[in-house]
């Protein structure tokens, strides 16, 4: 049995909270106007939890980019390769917080 993941886009939670310098970071998605959590990425004052949240939030984009890359490599199509490369660059930028 194949279980589908929650569809994207996923976003870093806007409802971060914490005490002092410590903030809780999470990932959420919205469907039919209802926001649901995907992951709680923990809390820290060094940015690691926020970086984890960015990476998790980018997961649907990274998967889509890999699927495009797979298809482009199988087809050996230059236009498909450029489209896949563009999607991959955008997904990597999102995961790194540059998007």
C-alpha positions in Angstrom: 0.0 0.0 0.0 1.3 3.4 -1.0 0.6 6.3 1.3 0.8 9.8 -0.2 2.5 12.6 1.7 0.6 15.7 2.6 0.6 17.9 -0.5 2.6 21.1 -0.6 3.3 23.9 -0.3 4.5 23.6 3.2 5.6 26.7 5.1 7.6 27.6 8.2 5.1 28.2 11.0 4.1 31.8 11.5 3.1 30.9 15.1 6.6 30.7 16.5 6.7 31.2 20.3 9.2 30.8 23.0 10.9 32.2 26.1 13.6 34.8 25.8 15.9 34.0 22.9 14.5 30.5 22.5 11.8 30.1 19.8 9.9 27.1 18.7 10.0 26.5 14.9 7.6 24.3 13.0 6.3 23.5 9.5 2.6 23.7 8.6 0.3 23.5 5.6 -3.1 24.9 4.8 -5.9 23.1 3.1 -9.5 24.3 2.7 -8.6 27.3 4.9 -7.5 25.1 7.8 -3.8 25.2 8.9 -2.3 22.0 10.2 1.1 21.2 11.6 3.5 19.0 9.7 6.5 19.0 12.1 7.8 20.6 15.3 11.4 21.3 14.6 12.4 22.1 18.2 13.7 25.3 19.7 17.1 26.8 20.0 18.9 30.1 20.0 21.5 29.1 17.3 19.2 28.8 14.3 19.4 25.0 13.9 15.7 24.5 14.5 14.9 27.2 12.0 17.2 25.7 9.4 15.5 22.3 10.0 12.1 23.9 9.5 13.3 25.4 6.2 14.6 22.1 5.0 11.4 20.2 5.9 9.2 23.0 4.4 11.1 22.6 1.1 10.6 18.8 1.0 7.7 18.8 -1.5 9.6 21.2 -3.8 12.7 19.0 -3.6 10.8 15.9 -4.4 9.1 17.6 -7.4 12.5 18.8 -8.6 14.0 15.3 -8.3 11.1 13.9 -10.3 11.7 16.5 -13.1 15.4 15.6 -13.1 14.6 11.9 -13.3 12.3 12.5 -16.3 14.8 14.9 -18.0 17.6 12.3 -17.7 15.4 9.5 -19.0 14.2 11.6 -22.0 17.6 13.2 -22.6 15.8 16.4 -23.5 17.7 19.7 -23.2 14.6 21.8 -22.6 13.4 19.4 -19.9 16.9 19.4 -18.3 16.9 23.2 -18.1 13.4 23.2 -16.6 14.5 20.5 -14.0 17.7 22.5 -13.2 15.6 25.6 -12.6 13.2 23.8 -10.3 16.2 22.2 -8.5 17.9 25.6 -7.9 14.6 27.1 -6.6 14.0 24.1 -4.2 17.6 24.3 -2.9 17.3 28.0 -2.4 14.1 27.5 -0.4 15.7 24.8 1.7 18.6 27.2 2.5 16.4 30.1 3.3 17.3 32.1 0.2 13.9 31.9 -1.5 
